[in-house]
Amino acid sequence: MSRVAVITGGASGIGLGIAHRFALDGHHVALLDVDIEAAESATAEIRNAGCKALAVEVDVVDRQSVAAAFDDVRTILGPVGILVTSAGVEKFAPLCKIEPEEWDRLLAVNLTGTFTCVQAAVPDMVAAGWGRIVTISSSSAQSGAPNMAHYAASKGGVIALTKALAVEFARQGITVNTIPPSLVDTPMARQAEAAGDFPGIDVIGPMIPLGRAGVPADIAAACSFLCSEGGGYITGQVIGVNGGMYI
């Protein structure tokens, strides 16, 4: 059955991979992103493949922006049935050099932004008695990561938020799960590599048990199942899609 699927951070990386997979699954997809030009370009590709897609500019830190974006989705595509919160930012800094503004920014985007988008989408799901939510967290929240205390803390909050929502909405036909990727070859990861923030994808990738870094399609495949009818008995779970790096 076709649903309206909203993907935040849908213009690139993991979010874009998920958008393409959902389109292949037959869903109508809305790509919400702060980079509207990239979102429109990605949407054009999806439309050219014969699927219904919408690009919407949004800043997940701004509640009014989020509310307006979801109103646009409802008006053009219909009620939201699926939400994947992939919008996020990462930073690297030793603990004692993390500025308060950086700490606040990462929590605002990664954690509060996730909360705000879920809050905007849930009423449609409650009304329908059916919904699927997948948050994108991070393996850094499970294992810890040097120079990423602010990022790991924000993603740990996402995991806890996911579990709380899963319990709250289970009796209303809504499942809520989180995927904490490890190393995924995305533009954001390549930027961190270029900045010297970690050794590099080609260095770390072979150390993963499956012998390579993940790609967006790997995360998208898991999202596809979790958001299908077949995933209806899975909720409140942390689904590791990490090549065996953390088990």
Residue, then its C-alpha position, 0 to 999 in steps of 0.5 A: m500500500s502506498r503511504v506518504a513518507v517524510i524523510t528529514g535530511g532527505a537531500s543527501g547521504i542516508g536520507l537521500g538513500i532512504a527517499h530513493r528506496f521508499a519511492l521504489d517501494g511505491h510510497h509518495v516521498a517528501l524530502l525535507d531539508v535545509d538545502i532546498e536546491a539539493a532537495e529539489s534536485a533529488t526530487a526531480e530525479i525521483r519524479n523522473a523515475g515515475c514516482k511522486a515526490l515533493a521537496v520542502e525547505v525546513d530548518v528542524v530547529d525552527r518549530q514554525s518551519v517544521a509546522a509549515a513544512f508538514d502542512d505543505v506535505r499534507t496539502i500536496l501529498g496527504p496525511v503522513g504515514i511514515l517518518v524517518t528523521s535523518a536530519g543531523v549535524e556532527k562536530f568533532a572537538p575535545l571535551c574541554k574545547i566544546e563551546p556551549e554554543e556547539w553543544d546547544r546546536l547539536l542537541a537542537v538539531n539532532l535531538t530536539g529537531t527529531f522530537t519536533c518532527v515526530q510531534a508534527a507527524v504523529p497526529d496523522m498516524v494516530a488518526a489513521g491508527w497506523g504509522r511508522i517512525v524510524t529515527i537515525s541515531s548513531s553507534s557513537a551513542q552505544s560505544g562512545a567516541p573520542n572528541m564527540a561527546h556532544y554528538a554522542a550525547s545528542k544521539g543517545g537522547v534520540i535512542a531514549l526518545t525512540k524507546a519512550l515513543a514506542v511505548e507511548f504509541a504502541r496501542q495506536g498502531i504506530t511503531v517507533n524504532t531507531i537505526p544507529p549506523s556506524l561508518v557510512d560513506t556519505p558526503m558528511a563522512r567525506q567532509a569529516e575525513a577531508a578535515g582530518d577528524f578521523p583516519g578515513i573511510d578507506v582506512i576504517g572500512p576494512m576494519i569492519p567485520l564485513g570488510r567495508a563501510g556502509v552505504p546509504a542503501d544499506i540503511a535504506a533497506a532496513c528502513s524499508f522493512l521497518c516501515s512495511e506491514g511486515g515490520g508491524y511487530i517490531t517497535g522500540q528496537v535499536i536496529g544495528v546496521n553496521g556491518g558487525m562493527y558493534i554487536 
